[in-house]
Amino acid sequence: YLDTIRQDYYGNLFPLNPGGIISLGPDPTEWHQSHLRESVAKQPSQSALG
């Protein structure tokens, strides 16, 4: 689905993209990996407080 959107978007921008370069974009399989936010400190560090 995203490949179709990307092809249509970049393919229809000929004046701005005359070379027809279509970006690969992000790897959607990585979107389902853990973001590890639970490992981020809940309180700011002393150095961040200044």
C-alpha distance matrix in Angstrom:
0.0 3.8 5.4 5.3 6.5 8.8 10.1 10.9 12.5 14.5 15.3 16.8 19.0 21.5 24.5 23.3 21.5 23.8 23.1 19.5 18.6 15.0 14.8 13.4 12.7 13.3 12.9 10.9 13.4 16.1 15.0 16.7 19.9 23.0 23.7 27.4 28.4 31.2 32.9 33.3 36.8 37.3 40.1 40.2 42.3 45.8 44.9 42.1 44.7 46.9
3.8 0.0 3.8 5.4 5.1 6.1 8.5 9.9 10.4 12.1 13.7 15.4 16.9 19.5 22.4 20.6 18.9 21.6 20.8 17.4 16.0 12.2 11.5 10.2 9.1 10.0 10.4 9.0 12.1 14.2 13.2 15.6 18.5 21.5 21.7 25.5 26.4 29.4 30.9 31.0 34.5 35.2 37.8 37.6 39.6 43.0 41.9 39.1 41.8 43.8
5.4 3.8 0.0 3.8 5.5 5.1 6.1 8.6 9.8 10.6 11.6 14.0 15.7 17.8 20.9 19.4 17.2 19.4 18.2 14.7 13.5 9.8 9.8 8.5 8.9 10.7 10.9 10.6 13.4 15.7 15.6 17.9 20.5 23.7 24.1 27.8 29.0 32.1 33.2 33.4 37.0 38.0 40.5 40.1 41.9 45.2 43.9 41.3 44.2 46.0
5.3 5.4 3.8 0.0 3.8 5.4 5.1 6.1 8.5 10.1 10.2 12.0 14.4 16.6 19.9 19.0 17.0 19.0 18.4 14.7 14.4 11.1 12.0 11.7 12.0 14.1 14.6 13.9 16.7 19.1 18.5 20.7 23.6 26.7 27.0 30.8 31.7 34.8 36.2 36.3 39.8 40.4 43.0 42.7 44.6 47.9 46.6 43.9 46.6 48.4
6.5 5.1 5.5 3.8 0.0 3.8 5.5 5.2 6.0 8.5 9.6 10.7 12.6 15.4 18.2 17.0 15.7 18.2 18.1 14.6 14.2 10.8 11.4 11.7 11.1 13.2 14.6 13.7 17.1 18.9 17.8 20.4 23.2 26.0 25.8 29.6 30.1 33.3 34.8 34.5 37.9 38.4 40.8 40.3 42.4 45.6 44.3 41.4 44.0 45.8
8.8 6.1 5.1 5.4 3.8 0.0 3.8 5.5 5.2 6.1 8.0 9.9 11.0 13.6 16.4 14.7 12.9 15.6 15.1 11.7 10.7 7.2 7.6 8.4 8.3 11.1 13.0 13.1 16.6 18.0 17.4 20.4 22.7 25.6 25.2 29.0 29.6 33.0 34.1 33.7 37.1 37.9 40.1 39.4 41.2 44.3 42.8 40.0 42.8 44.4
10.1 8.5 6.1 5.1 5.5 3.8 0.0 3.8 5.6 5.6 5.5 8.3 10.2 11.9 15.3 14.3 12.0 13.9 13.3 9.6 9.6 6.7 8.8 9.8 11.0 14.1 15.5 15.9 19.0 20.8 20.6 23.4 25.7 28.8 28.6 32.4 33.2 36.5 37.6 37.3 40.8 41.7 43.9 43.1 44.8 47.9 46.3 43.6 46.4 47.9
10.9 9.9 8.6 6.1 5.2 5.5 3.8 0.0 3.8 5.7 5.0 5.9 8.7 10.9 14.1 13.7 12.2 14.1 14.6 11.0 11.8 9.5 11.7 13.2 13.6 16.7 18.3 18.2 21.5 23.2 22.5 25.3 27.9 30.7 30.4 34.2 34.7 38.0 39.3 38.8 42.1 42.8 44.9 44.2 46.1 49.2 47.6 44.7 47.3 48.9
12.5 10.4 9.8 8.5 6.0 5.2 5.6 3.8 0.0 3.8 5.5 5.5 6.7 9.9 12.3 11.2 10.4 13.1 13.8 10.7 11.0 8.8 10.3 12.5 12.3 15.4 17.8 17.9 21.4 22.6 21.7 24.8 27.1 29.7 28.9 32.7 32.9 36.4 37.5 36.7 39.9 40.5 42.4 41.5 43.4 46.3 44.7 41.7 44.3 45.7
14.5 12.1 10.6 10.1 8.5 6.1 5.6 5.7 3.8 0.0 3.8 5.5 5.3 7.7 10.4 8.9 7.1 9.8 10.2 7.1 7.3 5.8 8.1 11.0 11.6 15.1 17.6 18.5 22.0 22.9 22.6 25.9 27.8 30.5 29.6 33.3 33.7 37.3 38.1 37.3 40.5 41.4 43.2 42.0 43.7 46.5 44.6 41.8 44.5 45.7
15.3 13.7 11.6 10.2 9.6 8.0 5.5 5.0 5.5 3.8 0.0 3.8 5.6 6.5 10.1 10.0 7.9 9.2 9.8 6.3 8.2 7.5 10.7 13.2 14.5 18.0 20.1 20.9 24.1 25.5 25.3 28.3 30.5 33.4 32.8 36.5 37.0 40.5 41.4 40.8 44.1 44.9 46.8 45.7 47.4 50.3 48.4 45.6 48.3 49.5
16.8 15.4 14.0 12.0 10.7 9.9 8.3 5.9 5.5 5.5 3.8 0.0 3.8 5.6 8.5 9.1 8.5 9.9 11.7 9.1 11.2 10.7 13.5 16.2 16.9 20.3 22.6 23.0 26.5 27.7 27.1 30.2 32.5 35.1 34.3 38.0 38.3 41.8 42.8 42.0 45.1 45.7 47.5 46.4 48.2 51.0 49.1 46.2 48.7 49.9
19.0 16.9 15.7 14.4 12.6 11.0 10.2 8.7 6.7 5.3 5.6 3.8 0.0 3.8 5.7 5.4 5.5 7.7 10.1 8.3 10.1 10.3 12.7 16.0 16.5 20.0 22.8 23.6 27.1 27.9 27.3 30.7 32.6 35.1 33.9 37.5 37.6 41.2 42.1 40.9 43.9 44.7 46.2 44.8 46.5 49.1 47.0 44.2 46.7 47.6
21.5 19.5 17.8 16.6 15.4 13.6 11.9 10.9 9.9 7.7 6.5 5.6 3.8 0.0 3.8 5.4 4.7 4.8 7.8 6.9 9.7 11.2 14.1 17.5 18.7 22.4 25.0 26.1 29.5 30.4 30.1 33.5 35.3 37.9 36.8 40.4 40.7 44.3 44.9 43.9 46.9 47.8 49.3 47.8 49.3 51.8 49.6 46.9 49.5 50.3
24.5 22.4 20.9 19.9 18.2 16.4 15.3 14.1 12.3 10.4 10.1 8.5 5.7 3.8 0.0 3.8 5.7 5.8 9.4 9.8 12.1 13.9 16.4 20.0 20.8 24.4 27.3 28.6 32.0 32.5 32.2 35.7 37.4 39.7 38.3 41.8 41.8 45.5 46.0 44.7 47.5 48.4 49.6 47.8 49.4 51.7 49.3 46.6 49.0 49.6
23.3 20.6 19.4 19.0 17.0 14.7 14.3 13.7 11.2 8.9 10.0 9.1 5.4 5.4 3.8 0.0 3.8 6.1 8.9 9.2 10.3 11.9 13.7 17.5 18.0 21.5 24.6 26.0 29.5 29.7 29.4 33.0 34.4 36.6 35.0 38.4 38.4 42.2 42.6 41.1 44.0 44.9 46.0 44.2 45.7 47.9 45.6 42.9 45.4 45.9
21.5 18.9 17.2 17.0 15.7 12.9 12.0 12.2 10.4 7.1 7.9 8.5 5.5 4.7 5.7 3.8 0.0 3.8 5.5 5.5 6.7 8.8 11.1 14.8 15.9 19.6 22.5 24.1 27.4 27.8 27.9 31.4 32.9 35.3 34.0 37.4 37.8 41.5 41.8 40.7 43.7 44.9 46.2 44.5 45.8 48.2 45.9 43.3 46.0 46.7
23.8 21.6 19.4 19.0 18.2 15.6 13.9 14.1 13.1 9.8 9.2 9.9 7.7 4.8 5.8 6.1 3.8 0.0 3.8 5.4 7.9 10.8 13.7 17.1 18.8 22.6 25.2 27.0 30.1 30.8 31.1 34.5 35.9 38.5 37.4 40.8 41.3 45.0 45.2 44.2 47.3 48.5 49.8 48.1 49.3 51.7 49.2 46.8 49.6 50.1
23.1 20.8 18.2 18.4 18.1 15.1 13.3 14.6 13.8 10.2 9.8 11.7 10.1 7.8 9.4 8.9 5.5 3.8 0.0 3.8 5.5 9.0 11.8 15.0 17.2 20.9 23.2 25.4 28.3 28.9 29.7 33.0 34.2 36.9 36.0 39.3 40.2 43.8 43.8 43.0 46.2 47.7 49.1 47.4 48.4 50.9 48.4 46.1 49.1 49.6
19.5 17.4 14.7 14.7 14.6 11.7 9.6 11.0 10.7 7.1 6.3 9.1 8.3 6.9 9.8 9.2 5.5 5.4 3.8 0.0 3.8 6.3 9.7 12.6 14.9 18.7 20.8 22.6 25.5 26.5 27.1 30.3 31.8 34.7 34.0 37.4 38.3 41.9 42.2 41.5 44.8 46.2 47.8 46.4 47.6 50.3 48.0 45.6 48.5 49.3
18.6 16.0 13.5 14.4 14.2 10.7 9.6 11.8 11.0 7.3 8.2 11.2 10.1 9.7 12.1 10.3 6.7 7.9 5.5 3.8 0.0 3.8 6.5 9.5 11.9 15.6 17.8 20.0 22.8 23.5 24.3 27.6 28.8 31.6 30.8 34.2 35.2 38.7 38.9 38.3 41.6 43.1 44.7 43.2 44.3 47.0 44.7 42.4 45.5 46.3
15.0 12.2 9.8 11.1 10.8 7.2 6.7 9.5 8.8 5.8 7.5 10.7 10.3 11.2 13.9 11.9 8.8 10.8 9.0 6.3 3.8 0.0 3.8 6.5 8.7 12.5 14.6 16.5 19.4 20.3 20.9 24.1 25.6 28.5 27.9 31.4 32.4 35.9 36.2 35.8 39.2 40.6 42.4 41.2 42.4 45.3 43.3 40.9 43.9 45.0
14.8 11.5 9.8 12.0 11.4 7.6 8.8 11.7 10.3 8.1 10.7 13.5 12.7 14.1 16.4 13.7 11.1 13.7 11.8 9.7 6.5 3.8 0.0 3.8 5.4 9.1 11.6 13.8 16.7 17.1 17.9 21.2 22.4 25.1 24.4 27.8 28.8 32.4 32.6 32.1 35.5 37.0 38.9 37.6 38.8 41.7 39.7 37.4 40.5 41.6
13.4 10.2 8.5 11.7 11.7 8.4 9.8 13.2 12.5 11.0 13.2 16.2 16.0 17.5 20.0 17.5 14.8 17.1 15.0 12.6 9.5 6.5 3.8 0.0 3.8 6.7 8.3 10.9 13.4 14.1 15.3 18.4 19.5 22.5 22.1 25.5 27.0 30.3 30.5 30.5 34.0 35.7 37.8 36.8 37.9 41.0 39.1 36.9 40.1 41.4
12.7 9.1 8.9 12.0 11.1 8.3 11.0 13.6 12.3 11.6 14.5 16.9 16.5 18.7 20.8 18.0 15.9 18.8 17.2 14.9 11.9 8.7 5.4 3.8 0.0 3.8 6.7 8.8 11.8 11.9 12.5 15.9 17.1 19.8 19.1 22.6 23.8 27.2 27.6 27.3 30.9 32.3 34.4 33.5 34.8 37.9 36.2 33.8 37.0 38.4
13.3 10.0 10.7 14.1 13.2 11.1 14.1 16.7 15.4 15.1 18.0 20.3 20.0 22.4 24.4 21.5 19.6 22.6 20.9 18.7 15.6 12.5 9.1 6.7 3.8 0.0 3.8 6.0 8.8 8.3 9.0 12.5 13.3 16.0 15.5 19.0 20.3 23.6 24.1 24.0 27.6 29.1 31.4 30.7 32.0 35.3 33.8 31.5 34.7 36.3
12.9 10.4 10.9 14.6 14.6 13.0 15.5 18.3 17.8 17.6 20.1 22.6 22.8 25.0 27.3 24.6 22.5 25.2 23.2 20.8 17.8 14.6 11.6 8.3 6.7 3.8 0.0 3.8 5.5 5.8 7.6 10.3 11.2 14.5 14.8 18.2 20.1 23.1 23.6 24.1 27.9 29.5 32.1 31.7 32.9 36.4 35.1 33.0 36.2 38.0
10.9 9.0 10.6 13.9 13.7 13.1 15.9 18.2 17.9 18.5 20.9 23.0 23.6 26.1 28.6 26.0 24.1 27.0 25.4 22.6 20.0 16.5 13.8 10.9 8.8 6.0 3.8 0.0 3.8 5.3 5.3 7.8 9.9 13.2 13.8 17.5 19.1 21.9 23.0 23.7 27.4 28.5 31.4 31.4 33.0 36.6 35.7 33.3 36.3 38.5
13.4 12.1 13.4 16.7 17.1 16.6 19.0 21.5 21.4 22.0 24.1 26.5 27.1 29.5 32.0 29.5 27.4 30.1 28.3 25.5 22.8 19.4 16.7 13.4 11.8 8.8 5.5 3.8 0.0 3.8 5.4 6.1 7.7 11.4 13.0 16.3 18.5 20.9 21.8 23.1 26.9 28.3 31.3 31.6 33.0 36.6 35.9 33.9 36.9 39.1
16.1 14.2 15.7 19.1 18.9 18.0 20.8 23.2 22.6 22.9 25.5 27.7 27.9 30.4 32.5 29.7 27.8 30.8 28.9 26.5 23.5 20.3 17.1 14.1 11.9 8.3 5.8 5.3 3.8 0.0 3.8 5.4 5.4 8.8 9.8 13.0 15.3 17.9 18.5 19.6 23.4 25.0 27.9 28.0 29.3 32.9 32.1 30.2 33.2 35.4
15.0 13.2 15.6 18.5 17.8 17.4 20.6 22.5 21.7 22.6 25.3 27.1 27.3 30.1 32.2 29.4 27.9 31.1 29.7 27.1 24.3 20.9 17.9 15.3 12.5 9.0 7.6 5.3 5.4 3.8 0.0 3.8 5.6 8.3 8.8 12.5 14.0 16.7 18.0 18.8 22.5 23.5 26.5 26.8 28.5 32.2 31.7 29.4 32.2 34.6
16.7 15.6 17.9 20.7 20.4 20.4 23.4 25.3 24.8 25.9 28.3 30.2 30.7 33.5 35.7 33.0 31.4 34.5 33.0 30.3 27.6 24.1 21.2 18.4 15.9 12.5 10.3 7.8 6.1 5.4 3.8 0.0 3.8 6.6 8.7 11.8 13.7 15.7 17.3 18.8 22.4 23.3 26.6 27.4 29.1 32.9 32.7 30.6 33.3 36.0
19.9 18.5 20.5 23.6 23.2 22.7 25.7 27.9 27.1 27.8 30.5 32.5 32.6 35.3 37.4 34.4 32.9 35.9 34.2 31.8 28.8 25.6 22.4 19.5 17.1 13.3 11.2 9.9 7.7 5.4 5.6 3.8 0.0 3.8 6.4 9.0 11.6 13.5 14.5 16.3 20.0 21.4 24.6 25.4 26.7 30.4 30.2 28.4 31.3 33.8
23.0 21.5 23.7 26.7 26.0 25.6 28.8 30.7 29.7 30.5 33.4 35.1 35.1 37.9 39.7 36.6 35.3 38.5 36.9 34.7 31.6 28.5 25.1 22.5 19.8 16.0 14.5 13.2 11.4 8.8 8.3 6.6 3.8 0.0 3.8 5.5 8.2 9.7 10.9 12.9 16.5 17.8 21.2 22.2 23.5 27.3 27.4 25.7 28.4 31.1
23.7 21.7 24.1 27.0 25.8 25.2 28.6 30.4 28.9 29.6 32.8 34.3 33.9 36.8 38.3 35.0 34.0 37.4 36.0 34.0 30.8 27.9 24.4 22.1 19.1 15.5 14.8 13.8 13.0 9.8 8.8 8.7 6.4 3.8 0.0 3.8 5.5 8.3 9.2 10.2 13.9 15.3 18.4 19.0 20.5 24.3 24.2 22.3 25.0 27.7
27.4 25.5 27.8 30.8 29.6 29.0 32.4 34.2 32.7 33.3 36.5 38.0 37.5 40.4 41.8 38.4 37.4 40.8 39.3 37.4 34.2 31.4 27.8 25.5 22.6 19.0 18.2 17.5 16.3 13.0 12.5 11.8 9.0 5.5 3.8 0.0 3.8 5.3 5.6 7.5 11.1 12.8 16.0 16.9 18.1 21.9 22.2 20.6 23.3 26.0
28.4 26.4 29.0 31.7 30.1 29.6 33.2 34.7 32.9 33.7 37.0 38.3 37.6 40.7 41.8 38.4 37.8 41.3 40.2 38.3 35.2 32.4 28.8 27.0 23.8 20.3 20.1 19.1 18.5 15.3 14.0 13.7 11.6 8.2 5.5 3.8 0.0 3.8 5.3 5.3 8.7 9.8 13.0 14.1 15.9 19.7 20.1 18.2 20.5 23.5
31.2 29.4 32.1 34.8 33.3 33.0 36.5 38.0 36.4 37.3 40.5 41.8 41.2 44.3 45.5 42.2 41.5 45.0 43.8 41.9 38.7 35.9 32.4 30.3 27.2 23.6 23.1 21.9 20.9 17.9 16.7 15.7 13.5 9.7 8.3 5.3 3.8 0.0 3.8 5.5 7.9 8.6 12.2 14.1 15.8 19.5 20.6 19.0 21.0 24.2
32.9 30.9 33.2 36.2 34.8 34.1 37.6 39.3 37.5 38.1 41.4 42.8 42.1 44.9 46.0 42.6 41.8 45.2 43.8 42.2 38.9 36.2 32.6 30.5 27.6 24.1 23.6 23.0 21.8 18.5 18.0 17.3 14.5 10.9 9.2 5.6 5.3 3.8 0.0 3.8 6.4 8.7 11.7 13.0 13.8 17.5 18.3 17.3 19.6 22.5
33.3 31.0 33.4 36.3 34.5 33.7 37.3 38.8 36.7 37.3 40.8 42.0 40.9 43.9 44.7 41.1 40.7 44.2 43.0 41.5 38.3 35.8 32.1 30.5 27.3 24.0 24.1 23.7 23.1 19.6 18.8 18.8 16.3 12.9 10.2 7.5 5.3 5.5 3.8 0.0 3.8 6.4 8.9 9.6 10.8 14.6 15.3 13.8 16.2 19.1
36.8 34.5 37.0 39.8 37.9 37.1 40.8 42.1 39.9 40.5 44.1 45.1 43.9 46.9 47.5 44.0 43.7 47.3 46.2 44.8 41.6 39.2 35.5 34.0 30.9 27.6 27.9 27.4 26.9 23.4 22.5 22.4 20.0 16.5 13.9 11.1 8.7 7.9 6.4 3.8 0.0 3.8 5.5 6.8 8.0 11.6 13.1 11.9 13.6 16.8
37.3 35.2 38.0 40.4 38.4 37.9 41.7 42.8 40.5 41.4 44.9 45.7 44.7 47.8 48.4 44.9 44.9 48.5 47.7 46.2 43.1 40.6 37.0 35.7 32.3 29.1 29.5 28.5 28.3 25.0 23.5 23.3 21.4 17.8 15.3 12.8 9.8 8.6 8.7 6.4 3.8 0.0 3.8 6.8 9.3 12.5 14.5 12.8 13.7 17.2
40.1 37.8 40.5 43.0 40.8 40.1 43.9 44.9 42.4 43.2 46.8 47.5 46.2 49.3 49.6 46.0 46.2 49.8 49.1 47.8 44.7 42.4 38.9 37.8 34.4 31.4 32.1 31.4 31.3 27.9 26.5 26.6 24.6 21.2 18.4 16.0 13.0 12.2 11.7 8.9 5.5 3.8 0.0 3.8 6.4 9.1 11.5 10.0 10.2 13.8
40.2 37.6 40.1 42.7 40.3 39.4 43.1 44.2 41.5 42.0 45.7 46.4 44.8 47.8 47.8 44.2 44.5 48.1 47.4 46.4 43.2 41.2 37.6 36.8 33.5 30.7 31.7 31.4 31.6 28.0 26.8 27.4 25.4 22.2 19.0 16.9 14.1 14.1 13.0 9.6 6.8 6.8 3.8 0.0 3.8 6.5 8.2 6.2 7.0 10.5
42.3 39.6 41.9 44.6 42.4 41.2 44.8 46.1 43.4 43.7 47.4 48.2 46.5 49.3 49.4 45.7 45.8 49.3 48.4 47.6 44.3 42.4 38.8 37.9 34.8 32.0 32.9 33.0 33.0 29.3 28.5 29.1 26.7 23.5 20.5 18.1 15.9 15.8 13.8 10.8 8.0 9.3 6.4 3.8 0.0 3.8 5.4 5.3 6.7 9.3
45.8 43.0 45.2 47.9 45.6 44.3 47.9 49.2 46.3 46.5 50.3 51.0 49.1 51.8 51.7 47.9 48.2 51.7 50.9 50.3 47.0 45.3 41.7 41.0 37.9 35.3 36.4 36.6 36.6 32.9 32.2 32.9 30.4 27.3 24.3 21.9 19.7 19.5 17.5 14.6 11.6 12.5 9.1 6.5 3.8 0.0 3.8 5.4 5.2 6.8
44.9 41.9 43.9 46.6 44.3 42.8 46.3 47.6 44.7 44.6 48.4 49.1 47.0 49.6 49.3 45.6 45.9 49.2 48.4 48.0 44.7 43.3 39.7 39.1 36.2 33.8 35.1 35.7 35.9 32.1 31.7 32.7 30.2 27.4 24.2 22.2 20.1 20.6 18.3 15.3 13.1 14.5 11.5 8.2 5.4 3.8 0.0 3.8 5.4 5.4
42.1 39.1 41.3 43.9 41.4 40.0 43.6 44.7 41.7 41.8 45.6 46.2 44.2 46.9 46.6 42.9 43.3 46.8 46.1 45.6 42.4 40.9 37.4 36.9 33.8 31.5 33.0 33.3 33.9 30.2 29.4 30.6 28.4 25.7 22.3 20.6 18.2 19.0 17.3 13.8 11.9 12.8 10.0 6.2 5.3 5.4 3.8 0.0 3.8 5.4
44.7 41.8 44.2 46.6 44.0 42.8 46.4 47.3 44.3 44.5 48.3 48.7 46.7 49.5 49.0 45.4 46.0 49.6 49.1 48.5 45.5 43.9 40.5 40.1 37.0 34.7 36.2 36.3 36.9 33.2 32.2 33.3 31.3 28.4 25.0 23.3 20.5 21.0 19.6 16.2 13.6 13.7 10.2 7.0 6.7 5.2 5.4 3.8 0.0 3.8
46.9 43.8 46.0 48.4 45.8 44.4 47.9 48.9 45.7 45.7 49.5 49.9 47.6 50.3 49.6 45.9 46.7 50.1 49.6 49.3 46.3 45.0 41.6 41.4 38.4 36.3 38.0 38.5 39.1 35.4 34.6 36.0 33.8 31.1 27.7 26.0 23.5 24.2 22.5 19.1 16.8 17.2 13.8 10.5 9.3 6.8 5.4 5.4 3.8 0.0
